[in-house]
Amino acid sequence: MKMDPADPSTFNHKTARLPSGRTYHYVDEFTGPEKCRESTPVLLCLHGFPDSWYGWRYQIGPWARKGFRVVVPSMLGYGGTDKPDDAAEYTSKKLCADLVALLDVLNISQPIVVGHDWGSHTAARFALWHPDRLRALIIISVPYTPPARKYVSIESIGERFPNLRYQALFSEPRTTQVVENMLPMFLRMVFASPRATGGGFTNIEKWGQITPQEIEARPSVLTPAEYEFYLKELGKGMNGPLNYYRTTKLRYEEERDLPANLRSDLPVLFLWGTMDTTTVGPVIRKAHKFVERLQDVGLEGKGHWVLVEARELVTNHILGWLDSQCIAPREIESRHKL
């Protein structure tokens, strides 16, 4: 069946060459009449680390079948999208410029931008860099934080929030080779169920002390076939994905003059798993200061990979929220309720 989460080949894969010369792979799904393609609401879904367009596999079909057009790019550094070596190419300003260029190629004016993990950060920055180019914002697992007014190093962030200390390790160039050399074990650790890891990535600095047998024994949020997909997809190189963590100073320099507050009329939904230790409670509460129309919902007992762990809940909650915001394809407006 088309858009089968168990078979990545059943999705509509496309490639776009942007005016900059950069190439992006993306999935583009729409089940309505072709004449309605350019007038129907669009969900632009941005994945995080270490993920893929495939991270949205359980959402693409249900959303498309409800009448939305769903566009899911492989983010810069991943899959069939270009993979520049220079970390300077991965700042939010440049990523968002790429996304606007992709939207222009596809003749999409104002999508609903949806992000998970690093995709949430990029989606939120999209709302600052290009506030007139989105209808609504949905961020998952990573809460909104305003641009920094003072530079704070990634090491300092780890000292303040020990559960984020892994980010400093990822920011070191030497980590690329280390991760590539241990990619099978790395992916088993990253995609372990929250109950197997205490909720997130907090034990990353001790990974070298864990035996392969212990790692193999940990429950995973992935099926064996899904794990093999990620192993192949991320086996194309981990320098690009890790480069996102090497942009802290660059992002500060580019973003420091951006406004702290999102557009006052912008509807914003934030979803997170209550067992995700990378989601910091005080940051969630502080986000309300900068986001006037923010609704946040904790998913009890779920970890970081809520797109998989809570697939139906996330899929349907977002549909219901969009309907409550009067953002739905005409044929389902006022019909779909959570």
N, C-alpha and C positions, 0 to 999 in steps of 0.2 A: 504494500500500500504506500502511496506517496506520502512523504514526510514521516516516515517510520523512524522513530528514535533509535531503533536497533540497526538501522541500515543508513549510514551517512550518504550513500549514493542516491537515495530517493529524494533528496532535497534539490532545489533548483539553484545550482552553483553558477556563478557568473564572475567575470573579471572586468574591472574598469581601469583604464589608464587615465590618470588625472592630468590636468593641464601642466602641472609641475613635472610630469614625466613619471611620477610614482605610480606603481601598480597595486591595486587592492583587489583581493578576493572577497566575495560576499555571497550570501544566500539571500534570495529575493522571492518571497512567497506571497501570492494573492489568489484567492479562489473565486473572487467575484467576476462579473462581466468585465471584459477588457476595457470597455468604454469608461468604466468607473475607476480604473487603476489610479489615475492621477488625481481623483477627487476624494478618494477614501482616506480615512485617518491612517497614518503610517507609524509603526513602532520601530524605532531605530535602536537596536539592542547591542550594547557594547560589553564585551567580556573582559575578564580580569586575568590575574596571574595564578598559576600557569594554566591557562585555559585555551579556549578556541571558540569559534562560532558554534561548535558542537555543544558547548555549555548550555545553550538555549534549546537543545533538541526536544525537550519535553514541553516547551512553551510555544514553539514556532507553529506547529500544526493546529493546536487548539485556538490560538489567536487568529491565525489565518482563516480557519473555518468559521470563525465568528464575524468575518468580514473585513478584518484589518489587513493592510499590507504590512508584511514583516520583513525588514531589511536587517541582516546580521553580518557585519563585516568581520573578517579576520583582522584583528588590530595590527598595527605596525609591529613588525618583528615576528609575526606568527604565520604559520601555514603558508598559503599561497600569496600572501601580501609581502611587499618588499621588506627587507631586513637590514637596514643600515647599521653599520658597526658603531657609529658615533652616537654616544648617549645624548648629545645635544639635539638630535633629531626627534627625541621622545618627550619633549616638554609638552605641557598641556596646550600651549599656544599653537605649536606646530601640528599636534594631533588633531586639534579642533579645526584648524585650517584645512587639513586633509578631509575631515568629515564634511565640512561645508562644501568642499569641492566635489566630493562624492554625491552629496545631496543635489548639487547643481547638475551633475551629469545625469542623475536619475529624475530630474525635474520635480524634486520634492522641496516644498517651501518651508513647512513647519511640522516636523514630526513630533511625536511624543518620544522623548529620549529616555531610554531605560539602561541602567548600568549595574553591573555586579563587580564587587571588589575594585580593582584598578579602573574598571569600566565605570564604576560609580563616581570615582574622583574625576575622571575625564568628562563624564556626563554633567556633573555639577559645574566644572570649569567651562564647559560648552555654554551653560546658562549665563556665565559671566562674560565670556569672550563674545558670544553671539546671542544676546538676550532676545532678539527679534526673530530668531530662527527655530524656536520650539514652542509647542502648545502646552506641554506639561513635562514634568520631570519625575522619574521614578528611580530611586537609588536603593541598592540592596547590599547589605552587609558592611558597607563603609559609609558612615554618616557624613553630612556636610560639614566642612571646616572652611572658614574664610581664608583668603590669602594672608600669608604672614606679613606683618608690618616690620618685624625684626627677624633676622636670619637665625634659625635654630637648626643645628646640624642634625643629621639622622642619628648620630651617636647620642646626642642629648635627648632626643625623643625616646630612644631606647632606655636611657637612664630614668626618665620620668615615668615611662610606661613599660615596665619590664617585659610585658607580653608582646611588645613590638620590637624587641631587641634583635630579632631575626633580620629586620630590615637593614640594619647596619652591615650584617654579614653579606646579604645579597648585594649591597652597594659596592663591595670590593671586586675589582676586575678579576682577581684570581678565582672568584667563586664560579665563574662560567665553566672553567675546565673541571672543577670539582663536581659540579652538578651534572655536567654532561657525562662524566666518567661513572657516576652512580645513578644515572637517570631512572632505571627501573626501581631501585630502592627509594629514590627521592619521590617518585610519583606515588608509590604505595604509602609513604608517610604523609604526603600532602593530602591525598584523597582518603585517608583513614577516617572512619566514622568518629564523630565527636566523643563518643563514650570510650573510644580506644585511645584518644590523645588528650583527653581533658578539655576538648572543645576547640582547639585551634593549633597554631604553629608554635606554641610556647616552648616546646622542648627541642627546637631545631638545633640549638647549640650542643645538645647531647646526642645528636643522631649518630655520630661516629662511635658512640659507646654501645649502640644497640646492634645486636647481631642480626644478620639476614633472616635467621629463623624466627626471631621475635617479630620482625617487620612483616614477614609472610603471614604470620598468625593473626595479625590485626585485622578486624573487620573493615571493609572498604565501602564507600558510598557508590563505587562503580561496579558494574558487572565485569566479568573477565573480558568480554568483547569490547566494552567501553575502555577498559584499561589498555588494551592492545591498540585501540585507535589513538589514545593520547600518547602512548609510547612512540608510535610511528610519527604522529604530527609534531610532537615536541622534539623528536629525534632529529628534526631538520635544523636544530640549533637553539641554544638557550641564551646566547648573548643578547639578542633582541629583547626577549621577555625580561631578562634581568636588568636591562638598561633602564627600565622604568624607575628602578630604585636608585639610579645613579644621576638623577636629575634634581635633587633637592635644592642645591644652590642655584642651578639654572632656572628652576621654576620660581624661586624666590625673586630673582632679579627681573624676570618677565612679569610676574603677577603682582608685585607689591603695590602697584598703582590701580589695580582693579578694585571695584567696590566690594565691601564685605557682605552686603546684603544682596540676596537674589531679587529679581523683579517682583514687586509687591503683589502683582496680580497672578503670579505663576503658581499653579497648583503643584504641590510636591508631596510625594509619598515615599516614606522610608520603611523598609522591611529588614528585619535582622533576626538571626537565631539567638535565643537566650543562652545557648552553650558555646557561642562563638567568642573565644577569648580575644580575638583581634578587634572586636567591637567594644569600644570603651564607653561605659555608661555616662560619665560626666560630659563627654564630647557630644553624645546624643542630646542630653538636656540643654547644652549650650547652643546647639544648632537652632533651637527655636527662636533664639534672639535674632538670628540673621535671616530666617526663612519665615515670612509672615503666614503663609498658607501651608505649613508643614503638618502632615499627619504621620505619626510613627507607630509602627505595629511590631511588637516582639512575637516571634514564633517559638512557643514554649518547647524546650527540649531539643531544639534543632541547632546545628552547628553552622559552619561557614558556607557549606555547599547546599544552601536551601533550594536552589533551582532543581536539585535532584532529591534531597532529603524530604522536602515538602512541596514536591512538584505540583500536585493538584491544588494545594492550598494557595501557593504563590500565584499560579496561573489564574485561578478563579478570583482571588482577592483583587488582583490587578484589573481584571475585567469588571468586577463590581465597582471598584474605585473610579475607573474611567467613566462608567455609566453614571456614577454619582456626580461627576464633573461635567456631564453632558458632552462627553467625548466618546462617541461610538459610531460605527457605520450606520447609515440611515436605516438599513433593514433590521437592525437589532436595537435601535434606540428605544428606551423605555421598556424593553422586554427582558433584558438580562438583569437579574438581581443576584447578589451574592447569597 
